[in-house]
Amino acid sequence: NIVAGIAAMTVGVPKIVLSLRSVNPSNFPMLHREWMQPWYREIVSDPRVRLVANSREGAASYASWIGLPPARIGVVLNGVDREGASSIDPDAVRRLRSELVGPDERLVCGVLRLSEEKRPLLFAEVARRVCAEVPGARFALAGDGPLAEELRAAIRPLGDRFRYLGRREDIATLLSAADATLLTSRVEGTPNALLESQAVGTPVVATRVGGVPDAVDDGRTGILTDRDDEDALVRGIVRLLTREDERRRMGDAAREFIRDRFSIDSMVDGMQALYRD
């Protein structure tokens, strides 16, 4: 954003929209640099520049950090490709599920970057506790990142009850094969994994951080917990795995929720409005 914004201003681009995909950089110690805040302040002083976030919490976070009135940052929610969700091969879903769980077992999936803010080690601890409580529970996690080796060590005692899948290209199929999706993040923008999970009818359990409350209808399409309430995360997963009727109701409601609120058309219309404003 900063480099592109400076370049666009220098060559006289008449409309400049910079997209903010999460909360402000000070929440990410690995990525944050001290020069970011003063440069953002310099860039937004130019009337050609508009900022847009993909969640209300993300917009509020950047506005406070930069020192802007919140109204200066637009909010356009992420769009989900419904056609892609509806074109998943059922045979591929059945094959993948049979690789990961037995016929009477339940699968919890995670799709996340293995970095500190996503808390993959908390994900592993929730899995350990759920497996101790629900005999047929199995977990699978797709993703990569700096905590990959620590994750492998944490899940080793679970044996084949926790499958670390690494980087995957078949995420929609994986989410379709799951009975529930778990996200344990410390901070978030609008997590696409939750949107994509609900789009294929898989309910979610997630921490109530950042844009997650925008992305999940708590109690209807999934279960949200306080950020550091590990017990509530465990209870949420156990609830979905052991109450089939509720899990199916939430999955059906999740498809409807994504269709109505997170369409590609709505996202495109919102972005066009920013350029026309």
C-alpha positions in Angstrom: 0.0 0.0 0.0 2.7 2.5 1.0 4.9 1.9 -2.0 2.0 1.8 -4.5 0.4 4.9 -2.9 3.6 7.0 -3.2 4.1 5.8 -6.8 0.5 6.6 -7.7 0.7 10.1 -6.1 4.0 10.8 -7.8 2.8 10.1 -11.3 -0.6 11.8 -10.8 -3.1 9.0 -10.7 -6.4 10.7 -10.1 -8.1 8.1 -7.8 -6.1 5.9 -5.4 -7.8 3.2 -3.3 -5.7 1.3 -0.8 -7.1 -1.9 0.6 -6.7 -2.9 4.2 -7.1 -6.6 4.7 -6.9 -6.9 8.5 -6.3 -4.8 11.6 -3.4 -2.3 11.6 0.2 -3.5 11.4 1.1 -2.9 15.0 -0.8 -6.1 15.8 1.7 -8.1 13.8 5.2 -7.8 15.4 6.8 -9.9 12.6 5.6 -7.5 9.9 5.3 -4.1 11.6 7.9 -1.4 11.0 8.1 2.0 12.7 8.0 3.9 9.4 4.6 2.5 8.4 2.4 4.8 10.5 4.0 8.2 9.5 3.9 7.1 5.8 0.2 6.2 6.0 -0.5 9.6 7.6 1.4 11.3 4.8 -0.4 9.4 2.1 -4.0 9.9 3.5 -3.4 13.7 3.6 -3.7 13.6 -0.2 -7.4 14.0 -1.2 -7.1 11.5 -4.0 -6.5 8.7 -1.6 -9.3 6.5 -0.2 -8.8 3.6 2.2 -11.1 0.5 2.3 -11.2 -2.3 4.9 -12.9 -5.6 4.6 -14.4 -5.5 8.1 -15.7 -2.8 10.5 -13.1 -3.7 13.1 -10.3 -3.4 10.6 -11.5 0.0 9.6 -11.8 1.2 13.2 -8.3 -0.2 14.0 -6.6 1.6 11.1 -8.5 4.8 11.8 -7.4 4.9 15.4 -3.8 4.0 14.5 -3.4 6.6 11.7 -5.5 9.2 13.5 -8.4 9.4 11.0 -12.1 9.9 11.5 -13.6 6.4 11.1 -15.8 7.7 8.2 -12.6 8.2 6.1 -12.3 4.4 5.7 -14.8 2.6 3.7 -15.9 -1.0 4.4 -16.4 -3.5 1.6 -16.9 -7.1 2.8 -15.1 -9.9 1.0 -17.0 -11.7 -1.8 -17.3 -15.5 -2.1 -17.4 -17.3 -5.4 -20.7 -19.2 -5.0 -20.3 -20.9 -8.4 -17.0 -22.4 -7.3 -18.6 -23.7 -4.1 -21.5 -25.3 -6.0 -19.2 -27.0 -8.5 -17.3 -29.1 -6.0 -17.1 -32.8 -7.1 -19.0 -34.9 -4.6 -16.9 -37.9 -5.4 -13.7 -35.9 -4.6 -15.2 -34.9 -1.3 -16.1 -38.6 -0.4 -12.6 -39.7 -1.4 -10.9 -37.1 0.7 -13.1 -37.7 3.7 -12.4 -41.5 3.5 -8.7 -40.7 3.6 -9.0 -38.6 6.7 -11.7 -40.3 8.8 -13.6 -43.6 9.2 -17.3 -44.0 8.5 -18.4 -43.3 12.0 -15.9 -40.5 12.8 -16.2 -36.7 12.7 -13.7 -34.4 11.1 -12.7 -30.9 12.2 -10.8 -28.9 9.7 -8.5 -25.9 10.0 -7.2 -23.7 7.1 -4.7 -21.1 8.3 -1.2 -19.6 8.1 1.0 -21.2 10.7 2.0 -17.9 12.3 1.7 -16.4 15.8 -1.5 -14.4 15.2 -3.4 -17.5 14.0 -2.3 -19.5 17.1 -1.9 -23.0 15.5 -0.6 -24.3 18.8 -3.9 -23.3 20.5 -5.6 -25.1 17.6 -3.5 -28.2 18.5 -4.4 -28.0 22.2 -8.1 -27.7 21.5 -7.8 -30.7 19.2 -6.1 -32.7 22.0 -8.9 -31.9 24.5 -11.7 -32.6 22.0 -10.1 -35.9 21.1 -10.0 -36.9 24.8 -13.7 -36.1 25.1 -15.1 -37.3 21.7 -13.7 -40.8 20.8 -14.6 -40.4 17.1 -13.1 -36.9 16.6 -10.4 -36.4 14.0 -8.6 -33.1 13.0 -6.9 -32.0 9.8 -5.1 -28.7 9.3 -4.0 -27.2 6.0 -1.5 -24.4 5.8 2.2 -23.4 6.1 4.3 -20.9 8.0 7.0 -20.3 10.6 5.4 -22.4 13.3 5.1 -25.6 11.2 7.8 -27.5 13.1 6.3 -26.5 16.5 2.9 -27.6 15.3 4.3 -31.0 14.2 5.8 -31.5 17.7 2.6 -30.5 19.4 0.4 -32.9 17.5 2.8 -35.9 17.6 1.1 -37.4 20.7 -2.3 -37.5 18.8 -0.9 -39.8 16.1 -3.3 -40.3 13.2 -6.1 -38.4 15.0 -4.5 -35.2 13.8 -3.3 -34.9 10.2 -1.1 -31.9 9.2 -1.7 -31.5 5.5 0.7 -28.6 4.6 -0.1 -26.5 1.6 -3.2 -27.6 -0.3 -4.9 -26.6 -3.6 -8.2 -28.4 -2.8 -9.4 -26.2 0.1 -13.0 -26.2 -1.0 -13.1 -29.9 -1.2 -11.4 -30.2 2.3 -13.9 -27.8 3.9 -16.8 -29.7 2.3 -15.4 -33.0 3.7 -15.4 -31.5 7.3 -18.1 -31.6 9.9 -16.8 -28.3 11.4 -14.1 -25.7 10.8 -12.0 -24.3 13.7 -10.2 -20.9 13.7 -8.3 -19.8 16.9 -6.9 -16.5 15.8 -5.6 -13.7 18.1 -6.4 -11.0 15.5 -8.2 -11.2 12.2 -9.5 -9.1 9.3 -12.3 -11.0 7.5 -11.1 -14.6 7.4 -11.8 -16.2 4.0 -11.5 -19.7 5.5 -14.7 -19.0 7.6 -16.6 -17.6 4.6 -15.5 -20.5 2.3 -16.4 -23.1 5.0 -19.9 -21.6 5.4 -20.4 -21.3 1.7 -20.1 -25.1 1.4 -22.4 -25.7 4.4 -19.8 -26.5 7.1 -20.4 -24.6 10.3 -17.6 -22.9 12.2 -16.2 -22.3 15.7 -14.0 -19.3 15.9 -12.7 -16.6 18.3 -14.6 -13.3 18.3 -11.8 -11.1 17.0 -11.5 -8.5 14.3 -13.9 -9.0 11.4 -15.0 -12.5 12.6 -18.3 -11.2 14.0 -19.0 -9.7 10.5 -18.2 -13.1 8.9 -20.2 -15.4 11.2 -23.8 -15.2 12.4 -23.1 -16.4 16.0 -25.4 -19.2 17.1 -27.0 -19.5 13.6 -24.1 -20.4 11.2 -21.4 -21.1 13.8 -20.2 -20.5 17.4 -18.0 -17.6 18.4 -16.0 -17.5 21.7 -14.0 -14.9 23.5 -10.5 -14.6 22.2 -8.7 -16.4 25.0 -11.5 -18.8 26.2 -10.0 -22.2 25.3 -12.7 -24.0 27.2 -15.4 -22.3 25.1 -13.6 -23.4 21.9 -13.5 -27.0 23.1 -17.2 -26.8 24.1 -18.1 -25.4 20.7 -16.4 -28.1 18.7 -17.8 -30.8 21.0 -21.3 -29.4 20.6 -21.1 -29.5 16.8 -19.6 -32.9 16.7 -22.1 -34.5 19.0 -25.4 -32.7 17.9 -26.0 -33.8 14.3 -29.3 -32.0 13.9 -27.9 -28.7 15.1 -24.8 -29.1 12.9 -27.0 -29.7 9.9 -29.2 -26.7 10.7 -26.2 -24.4 11.1 -24.7 -25.7 7.8 -27.9 -24.9 5.9 -28.1 -21.5 7.5 -24.4 -20.9 6.7 -25.0 -21.4 2.9 -27.9 -18.9 3.0 -25.9 -16.4 5.1 -23.0 -16.3 2.6 -25.2 -16.1 -0.4 -27.1 -13.1 1.0 -24.2 -11.1 2.5 -21.0 -12.0 0.8 -21.7 -12.1 -2.9 -19.1 -11.2 -5.5 -21.5 -8.6 -7.0 -21.8 -6.8 -3.7 -18.1 -6.6 -3.3 -17.6 -5.3 -6.9 -20.3 -2.7 -6.4 -18.7 -1.5 -3.2 -15.3 -1.1 -4.8 -16.7 0.7 -7.8 -18.5 3.1 -5.5 -15.1 4.0 -3.9 -13.6 5.0 -7.2 -16.7 7.0 -8.2 -17.1 8.8 -4.9 
